[in-house]
Amino acid sequence: MTHKLKLNEAFADAVLSGNKSFEIRRNDRGFQKGDFITFQVVTGPAELPVYVYHELNRRAYKITYVLSGWGLQEGYVALGIKEIDWSDLPTIEGGS
């Protein structure tokens, strides 16, 4: 499954450079190891996000690890992510 996720602009450069190779997310999508992520970089408050151009919008990532519990708030997960070639991303069919 491919998940399209908003990401605040403050974190985009760190993900793009590989310095931030994880995401902490509410697990409202049933994230699984092997799923894919594409990011849409946004700025502004979560209630009124403004989509901005960022190179990260053109990258794709694979979830390499899913951690729940272990100090994380109930219902949240830490996702290990690794950049993949865009051509390795499956066609999005009703993705989240």
ABEGO torsion letter per residue (X at the ends): XBBBBBBBAAAAAAAAAGABABBBBBBAAGBBBGBBBBBBBBBEBAABBBBBBBAAAABBBBBABBBBEGGBBBGBBBBBBBBBBAAABBBBBGBX
